Amino acid sequence: MHPMLNTAIKAARQAGSIINRASLDLGKLTVRSKSDRDYVSEVDQLAEQAIIQTLRDAYPDHAILAEETGASAGASGASGASGASGASGASGYQWIIDPLDGTTNFLHGLPQYAISIALRHKQQLFQAVVYDPARNELFTASRGGGAYLNDRRIRVANRTKLAETLIGTGFPFRDMTHADAYLAIFRELMAKTSGLRRPGSAALDLAWVACGRYDGFFEFGLNPWDLAAGALLVTEAGGMAGNLLGNEGYLESGNIVAANPKIFAQLVPMFAPHLTPPLRL
């Protein structure tokens, strides 16, 4: 296993311990609203601090992009920009971190949330960890080395007929500008698939595509830390990930489609007729 991946696993497990302890008494948590329907608790912050400290101890020159603290520099370089396309410091490495993807679920006692850690080097994703602390499921991937769930190699599902698929998604919740486009796509997929699911953690949804629990996933308006680790899991598990036109650029736009290659090819053409400007593809 790559030493950088080992470090990310160590960081994820430390954050998971913090989250699991806090889940035993949710009533004690201090929660504030970052924006409409977007919440942060002291657990998000403590988990993020633990992750960053572990990564900094091992790789002080690496830049970091994290949900709660934003972009920060490595010891010897400029910080990465807050967007997905920014520079990643003098080392060329940037860690992309979501300490608790699915905070709303967590705060309601719904055990569907995860820690997401990815490492990008010169705009390419190289390492990924998605850790589900409630189930103790650890999803990992290294570029060119495949994807794993608790040390077992995983692959995307092999279904080829859209009518037989189970598709994951996430409802728009920050920005309702493109809600009509989303609902039109949702309606079409309702009629053309076996079912749609919206559990509420994009990182975990993508990990579930990677291990074959879902046949595909799509969502609009996400952030790089929601997508980065999960997208690498999918591609290393033999799947495809792209923006709403099926191309690169999902980290920049925040819009993603992921599936095995045959289902991906059927999903992508369904999106274009419903897309409304100025939606970034």
MINUVEX-223801 format. One record per residue (C-alpha): residue in one letter; x negated, y negated, z negated; residue number from 0. Coordinates in pm, 1 decimal, padded with zeros to 6 digits. Layout:
N
[atom "A"; [X; Y; Z]; NUM]
...
***
This chain:
281
[atom "M"; [00000.0; 00000.0; 00000.0]; 0]
[atom "H"; [-00126.2; -00348.2; 00085.4]; 1]
[atom "P"; [-00256.7; -00534.8; -00222.3]; 2]
[atom "M"; [-00046.4; -00840.4; -00139.0]; 3]
[atom "L"; [00263.7; -00622.0; -00133.2]; 4]
[atom "N"; [00164.0; -00470.5; -00467.2]; 5]
[atom "T"; [00142.7; -00820.4; -00613.9]; 6]
[atom "A"; [00484.8; -00911.2; -00477.2]; 7]
[atom "I"; [00631.8; -00593.3; -00629.2]; 8]
[atom "K"; [00479.2; -00679.8; -00966.8]; 9]
[atom "A"; [00630.0; -01029.4; -00944.8]; 10]
[atom "A"; [00972.5; -00896.8; -00844.7]; 11]
[atom "R"; [00982.2; -00647.7; -01131.1]; 12]
[atom "Q"; [00888.3; -00917.1; -01382.6]; 13]
[atom "A"; [01171.3; -01134.9; -01253.3]; 14]
[atom "G"; [01403.4; -00833.9; -01263.3]; 15]
[atom "S"; [01330.7; -00781.3; -01632.7]; 16]
[atom "I"; [01425.1; -01142.9; -01703.1]; 17]
[atom "I"; [01747.2; -01109.2; -01505.6]; 18]
[atom "N"; [01845.5; -00777.6; -01664.7]; 19]
[atom "R"; [01797.3; -00915.2; -02017.3]; 20]
[atom "A"; [02005.7; -01220.5; -01936.5]; 21]
[atom "S"; [02283.9; -01008.7; -01783.1]; 22]
[atom "L"; [02354.0; -00860.9; -02127.2]; 23]
[atom "D"; [02496.0; -01191.5; -02256.1]; 24]
[atom "L"; [02603.6; -01419.9; -01971.7]; 25]
[atom "G"; [02794.3; -01645.2; -02210.8]; 26]
[atom "K"; [02468.9; -01787.1; -02347.6]; 27]
[atom "L"; [02345.2; -01914.4; -02012.8]; 28]
[atom "T"; [02318.7; -02279.8; -01919.6]; 29]
[atom "V"; [02453.0; -02335.0; -01568.9]; 30]
[atom "R"; [02456.9; -02645.4; -01351.4]; 31]
[atom "S"; [02585.3; -02719.6; -01004.0]; 32]
[atom "K"; [02323.1; -02800.1; -00738.8]; 33]
[atom "S"; [02596.4; -02887.4; -00490.8]; 34]
[atom "D"; [02954.3; -02788.6; -00422.9]; 35]
[atom "R"; [02990.8; -02411.5; -00485.7]; 36]
[atom "D"; [02613.5; -02371.2; -00529.2]; 37]
[atom "Y"; [02492.4; -02297.1; -00881.5]; 38]
[atom "V"; [02166.8; -02251.4; -01068.2]; 39]
[atom "S"; [02107.7; -02114.3; -01415.8]; 40]
[atom "E"; [01810.6; -02106.8; -01648.0]; 41]
[atom "V"; [01767.3; -01743.5; -01538.7]; 42]
[atom "D"; [01702.1; -01849.6; -01176.3]; 43]
[atom "Q"; [01439.5; -02091.5; -01302.3]; 44]
[atom "L"; [01270.6; -01851.1; -01543.9]; 45]
[atom "A"; [01262.4; -01575.2; -01284.0]; 46]
[atom "E"; [01113.3; -01810.9; -01026.6]; 47]
[atom "Q"; [00847.9; -01930.5; -01271.8]; 48]
[atom "A"; [00747.6; -01570.2; -01344.3]; 49]
[atom "I"; [00721.3; -01488.5; -00974.2]; 50]
[atom "I"; [00518.7; -01797.5; -00892.6]; 51]
[atom "Q"; [00281.1; -01744.4; -01185.2]; 52]
[atom "T"; [00210.9; -01386.8; -01078.6]; 53]
[atom "L"; [00149.5; -01489.0; -00717.3]; 54]
[atom "R"; [-00063.8; -01790.2; -00817.4]; 55]
[atom "D"; [-00279.6; -01578.1; -01048.0]; 56]
[atom "A"; [-00358.2; -01341.3; -00761.7]; 57]
[atom "Y"; [-00364.6; -01584.6; -00467.7]; 58]
[atom "P"; [-00420.5; -01942.3; -00584.1]; 59]
[atom "D"; [-00485.5; -02069.2; -00229.7]; 60]
[atom "H"; [-00149.3; -01955.2; -00095.4]; 61]
[atom "A"; [00132.3; -02203.8; -00042.6]; 62]
[atom "I"; [00478.7; -02136.1; -00180.2]; 63]
[atom "L"; [00832.2; -02212.8; -00064.3]; 64]
[atom "A"; [01081.4; -02129.5; -00339.4]; 65]
[atom "E"; [01451.8; -02196.1; -00376.4]; 66]
[atom "E"; [01443.8; -02386.3; -00704.2]; 67]
[atom "T"; [01106.8; -02565.3; -00690.5]; 68]
[atom "G"; [01069.5; -02617.1; -00315.8]; 69]
[atom "A"; [00736.0; -02626.5; -00134.7]; 70]
[atom "S"; [00405.8; -02635.7; -00319.0]; 71]
[atom "A"; [00043.5; -02629.7; -00212.6]; 72]
[atom "G"; [-00218.8; -02368.2; -00260.7]; 73]
[atom "A"; [-00521.6; -02464.6; -00465.2]; 74]
[atom "S"; [-00715.6; -02585.5; -00162.3]; 75]
[atom "G"; [-00457.8; -02694.9; 00092.1]; 76]
[atom "A"; [-00149.6; -02898.5; 00172.1]; 77]
[atom "S"; [00185.9; -02755.7; 00080.3]; 78]
[atom "G"; [00417.2; -02597.5; 00330.7]; 79]
[atom "A"; [00707.1; -02815.7; 00435.0]; 80]
[atom "S"; [01046.7; -02744.9; 00280.7]; 81]
[atom "G"; [01176.5; -02620.3; 00614.0]; 82]
[atom "A"; [01094.9; -02288.0; 00774.8]; 83]
[atom "S"; [00873.8; -02433.2; 01044.5]; 84]
[atom "G"; [00636.0; -02627.5; 00820.4]; 85]
[atom "A"; [00266.8; -02560.0; 00776.3]; 86]
[atom "S"; [00165.5; -02304.0; 00519.4]; 87]
[atom "G"; [-00140.7; -02462.9; 00368.1]; 88]
[atom "A"; [-00511.5; -02424.1; 00434.0]; 89]
[atom "S"; [-00506.3; -02046.9; 00381.2]; 90]
[atom "G"; [-00233.1; -01998.1; 00640.0]; 91]
[atom "Y"; [-00033.4; -01793.6; 00386.1]; 92]
[atom "Q"; [00301.4; -01892.7; 00240.2]; 93]
[atom "W"; [00518.4; -01700.3; -00004.9]; 94]
[atom "I"; [00893.5; -01746.0; 00048.1]; 95]
[atom "I"; [01087.7; -01679.3; -00271.3]; 96]
[atom "D"; [01447.0; -01646.8; -00384.3]; 97]
[atom "P"; [01437.4; -01553.4; -00753.5]; 98]
[atom "L"; [01807.1; -01461.4; -00767.9]; 99]
[atom "D"; [01995.9; -01427.9; -00442.9]; 100]
[atom "G"; [02359.7; -01395.4; -00543.3]; 101]
[atom "T"; [02364.3; -01628.2; -00844.6]; 102]
[atom "T"; [02742.9; -01667.7; -00833.1]; 103]
[atom "N"; [02783.6; -01289.1; -00848.4]; 104]
[atom "F"; [02538.0; -01271.4; -01137.5]; 105]
[atom "L"; [02718.8; -01540.6; -01335.4]; 106]
[atom "H"; [03045.7; -01349.2; -01298.6]; 107]
[atom "G"; [02894.9; -01018.3; -01405.9]; 108]
[atom "L"; [02923.0; -00875.1; -01055.0]; 109]
[atom "P"; [02611.6; -00656.7; -01006.6]; 110]
[atom "Q"; [02535.9; -00757.0; -00648.7]; 111]
[atom "Y"; [02226.5; -00975.3; -00647.4]; 112]
[atom "A"; [01858.0; -00940.9; -00572.1]; 113]
[atom "I"; [01511.0; -01091.9; -00589.9]; 114]
[atom "S"; [01362.0; -01170.7; -00249.5]; 115]
[atom "I"; [00990.5; -01229.7; -00186.0]; 116]
[atom "A"; [00829.2; -01255.0; 00157.3]; 117]
[atom "L"; [00479.9; -01345.4; 00271.6]; 118]
[atom "R"; [00433.2; -01535.4; 00595.0]; 119]
[atom "H"; [00098.3; -01586.3; 00766.2]; 120]
[atom "K"; [00075.7; -01837.3; 01049.0]; 121]
[atom "Q"; [00450.2; -01818.4; 01114.4]; 122]
[atom "Q"; [00469.1; -01438.1; 01114.0]; 123]
[atom "L"; [00626.7; -01237.3; 00832.4]; 124]
[atom "F"; [00384.2; -00978.9; 00694.4]; 125]
[atom "Q"; [00512.0; -00853.8; 00358.1]; 126]
[atom "A"; [00859.3; -00819.9; 00209.9]; 127]
[atom "V"; [01017.3; -00719.2; -00118.8]; 128]
[atom "V"; [01388.2; -00717.1; -00199.0]; 129]
[atom "Y"; [01452.4; -00587.1; -00549.7]; 130]
[atom "D"; [01798.5; -00504.0; -00684.6]; 131]
[atom "P"; [01744.6; -00504.1; -01062.8]; 132]
[atom "A"; [02096.6; -00382.3; -01145.3]; 133]
[atom "R"; [02042.1; -00058.6; -00948.7]; 134]
[atom "N"; [01661.9; -00049.0; -00979.5]; 135]
[atom "E"; [01634.9; -00027.5; -00600.5]; 136]
[atom "L"; [01311.3; -00161.5; -00457.4]; 137]
[atom "F"; [01302.1; -00230.4; -00083.7]; 138]
[atom "T"; [00957.5; -00301.3; 00063.4]; 139]
[atom "A"; [00799.2; -00353.0; 00403.0]; 140]
[atom "S"; [00462.0; -00441.0; 00551.8]; 141]
[atom "R"; [00429.0; -00557.6; 00909.2]; 142]
[atom "G"; [00347.9; -00252.8; 01121.1]; 143]
[atom "G"; [00380.5; -00019.6; 00824.0]; 144]
[atom "G"; [00751.2; 00056.3; 00810.4]; 145]
[atom "A"; [01017.5; -00008.5; 00547.7]; 146]
[atom "Y"; [01081.6; 00180.3; 00224.1]; 147]
[atom "L"; [01338.0; 00218.1; -00052.6]; 148]
[atom "N"; [01175.1; 00332.6; -00377.1]; 149]
[atom "D"; [00885.1; 00485.6; -00178.1]; 150]
[atom "R"; [01116.9; 00667.5; 00064.6]; 151]
[atom "R"; [01090.9; 00567.8; 00431.1]; 152]
[atom "I"; [01412.2; 00410.1; 00558.5]; 153]
[atom "R"; [01559.7; 00355.5; 00904.0]; 154]
[atom "V"; [01851.4; 00157.5; 01038.7]; 155]
[atom "A"; [02170.8; 00350.8; 01115.3]; 156]
[atom "N"; [02186.8; 00525.4; 01451.1]; 157]
[atom "R"; [02546.6; 00447.9; 01546.6]; 158]
[atom "T"; [02593.0; 00325.4; 01901.4]; 159]
[atom "K"; [02965.4; 00247.6; 01917.7]; 160]
[atom "L"; [03074.0; -00087.8; 01778.1]; 161]
[atom "A"; [03415.1; 00056.3; 01689.6]; 162]
[atom "E"; [03247.4; 00291.9; 01439.6]; 163]
[atom "T"; [03035.6; 00031.4; 01263.9]; 164]
[atom "L"; [03049.8; -00126.5; 00919.7]; 165]
[atom "I"; [02926.8; -00486.6; 00940.2]; 166]
[atom "G"; [02812.7; -00707.8; 00653.7]; 167]
[atom "T"; [02859.5; -01083.0; 00653.7]; 168]
[atom "G"; [02859.2; -01391.4; 00435.6]; 169]
[atom "F"; [03131.2; -01655.0; 00433.2]; 170]
[atom "P"; [03032.5; -02021.5; 00482.1]; 171]
[atom "F"; [03026.2; -02185.3; 00140.3]; 172]
[atom "R"; [02799.8; -02492.1; 00153.8]; 173]
[atom "D"; [02908.0; -02644.8; 00484.9]; 174]
[atom "M"; [03254.8; -02589.8; 00632.1]; 175]
[atom "T"; [03171.2; -02764.9; 00963.2]; 176]
[atom "H"; [03162.2; -02439.3; 01156.5]; 177]
[atom "A"; [03418.0; -02245.4; 00954.7]; 178]
[atom "D"; [03652.7; -02221.0; 01254.3]; 179]
[atom "A"; [03379.1; -02067.5; 01471.0]; 180]
[atom "Y"; [03293.3; -01823.3; 01195.2]; 181]
[atom "L"; [03656.6; -01722.7; 01144.8]; 182]
[atom "A"; [03702.9; -01666.3; 01518.2]; 183]
[atom "I"; [03402.2; -01431.3; 01520.4]; 184]
[atom "F"; [03527.1; -01264.0; 01203.5]; 185]
[atom "R"; [03870.4; -01210.1; 01358.3]; 186]
[atom "E"; [03722.3; -01054.7; 01671.8]; 187]
[atom "L"; [03500.5; -00821.2; 01471.4]; 188]
[atom "M"; [03794.3; -00718.5; 01252.6]; 189]
[atom "A"; [03955.3; -00571.9; 01563.4]; 190]
[atom "K"; [03640.3; -00417.4; 01711.2]; 191]
[atom "T"; [03467.3; -00253.0; 01412.5]; 192]
[atom "S"; [03552.1; -00008.6; 01135.0]; 193]
[atom "G"; [03525.3; -00282.9; 00876.3]; 194]
[atom "L"; [03361.1; -00600.2; 00746.9]; 195]
[atom "R"; [03212.3; -00653.5; 00399.9]; 196]
[atom "R"; [03108.4; -00968.6; 00214.6]; 197]
[atom "P"; [02934.0; -00878.6; -00114.7]; 198]
[atom "G"; [02754.9; -01213.6; -00158.3]; 199]
[atom "S"; [02377.2; -01160.6; -00134.9]; 200]
[atom "A"; [02224.4; -01201.1; 00211.6]; 201]
[atom "A"; [01888.5; -01056.9; 00104.8]; 202]
[atom "L"; [02056.2; -00741.6; -00020.3]; 203]
[atom "D"; [02286.5; -00727.2; 00282.8]; 204]
[atom "L"; [01983.9; -00722.9; 00512.7]; 205]
[atom "A"; [01816.1; -00457.1; 00298.4]; 206]
[atom "W"; [02132.1; -00248.9; 00337.0]; 207]
[atom "V"; [02110.4; -00284.6; 00714.9]; 208]
[atom "A"; [01751.6; -00162.4; 00691.7]; 209]
[atom "C"; [01850.2; 00152.6; 00501.7]; 210]
[atom "G"; [02157.9; 00225.6; 00713.5]; 211]
[atom "R"; [02434.5; 00139.2; 00467.7]; 212]
[atom "Y"; [02548.8; -00130.6; 00708.7]; 213]
[atom "D"; [02525.9; -00107.9; 01085.7]; 214]
[atom "G"; [02478.1; -00483.4; 01118.7]; 215]
[atom "F"; [02495.1; -00820.7; 00946.3]; 216]
[atom "F"; [02556.3; -01182.9; 01045.0]; 217]
[atom "E"; [02576.5; -01514.8; 00862.7]; 218]
[atom "F"; [02547.6; -01888.1; 00929.3]; 219]
[atom "G"; [02375.5; -02165.1; 00736.1]; 220]
[atom "L"; [02127.5; -01973.1; 00523.5]; 221]
[atom "N"; [01786.9; -02084.5; 00396.1]; 222]
[atom "P"; [01448.2; -01924.9; 00472.2]; 223]
[atom "W"; [01431.5; -01764.7; 00126.6]; 224]
[atom "D"; [01766.8; -01591.2; 00190.6]; 225]
[atom "L"; [01642.2; -01432.3; 00513.5]; 226]
[atom "A"; [01269.3; -01382.4; 00528.0]; 227]
[atom "A"; [01217.3; -01060.7; 00331.6]; 228]
[atom "G"; [01537.1; -00897.1; 00454.1]; 229]
[atom "A"; [01462.7; -00970.5; 00818.3]; 230]
[atom "L"; [01123.0; -00801.0; 00797.4]; 231]
[atom "L"; [01283.7; -00500.8; 00628.1]; 232]
[atom "V"; [01526.6; -00468.7; 00919.2]; 233]
[atom "T"; [01264.7; -00491.6; 01192.7]; 234]
[atom "E"; [01026.7; -00253.4; 01015.5]; 235]
[atom "A"; [01315.5; -00008.8; 00978.0]; 236]
[atom "G"; [01360.6; -00004.2; 01355.1]; 237]
[atom "G"; [01625.4; -00273.6; 01384.4]; 238]
[atom "M"; [01642.3; -00617.3; 01541.4]; 239]
[atom "A"; [01694.8; -00961.2; 01389.1]; 240]
[atom "G"; [01760.1; -01281.7; 01580.4]; 241]
[atom "N"; [01949.4; -01606.5; 01587.1]; 242]
[atom "L"; [02301.1; -01632.2; 01728.6]; 243]
[atom "L"; [02164.6; -01593.1; 02080.6]; 244]
[atom "G"; [01953.2; -01295.0; 01979.1]; 245]
[atom "N"; [01626.6; -01490.3; 01994.7]; 246]
[atom "E"; [01356.1; -01583.7; 01746.2]; 247]
[atom "G"; [01423.3; -01887.8; 01531.5]; 248]
[atom "Y"; [01661.9; -01754.5; 01268.5]; 249]
[atom "L"; [01440.3; -01885.5; 00987.6]; 250]
[atom "E"; [01460.4; -02234.9; 01138.3]; 251]
[atom "S"; [01834.6; -02234.8; 01207.8]; 252]
[atom "G"; [01947.8; -02029.8; 00910.1]; 253]
[atom "N"; [02177.1; -01826.9; 01137.7]; 254]
[atom "I"; [02107.2; -01456.3; 01174.3]; 255]
[atom "V"; [02231.2; -01140.6; 01341.6]; 256]
[atom "A"; [02068.7; -00809.6; 01245.9]; 257]
[atom "A"; [02145.1; -00452.3; 01350.4]; 258]
[atom "N"; [02002.1; -00148.9; 01520.3]; 259]
[atom "P"; [01907.7; -00226.4; 01883.0]; 260]
[atom "K"; [02223.4; -00084.8; 02044.8]; 261]
[atom "I"; [02464.9; -00257.3; 01807.4]; 262]
[atom "F"; [02259.3; -00578.2; 01818.6]; 263]
[atom "A"; [02304.2; -00583.4; 02196.7]; 264]
[atom "Q"; [02681.3; -00556.6; 02153.6]; 265]
[atom "L"; [02712.6; -00811.9; 01874.6]; 266]
[atom "V"; [02514.3; -01099.5; 02022.6]; 267]
[atom "P"; [02732.9; -01158.1; 02333.7]; 268]
[atom "M"; [03038.6; -01188.2; 02109.3]; 269]
[atom "F"; [02903.9; -01500.3; 01938.5]; 270]
[atom "A"; [02844.3; -01738.7; 02230.9]; 271]
[atom "P"; [03211.8; -01803.6; 02324.9]; 272]
[atom "H"; [03287.1; -01916.2; 01969.3]; 273]
[atom "L"; [02985.7; -02137.5; 01896.8]; 274]
[atom "T"; [03065.8; -02504.1; 01851.6]; 275]
[atom "P"; [02808.6; -02786.3; 01874.0]; 276]
[atom "P"; [02613.2; -02909.2; 01687.8]; 277]
[atom "L"; [02560.0; -02561.3; 01540.1]; 278]
[atom "R"; [02190.8; -02477.2; 01545.0]; 279]
[atom "L"; [02162.1; -02138.4; 01705.9]; 280]
***
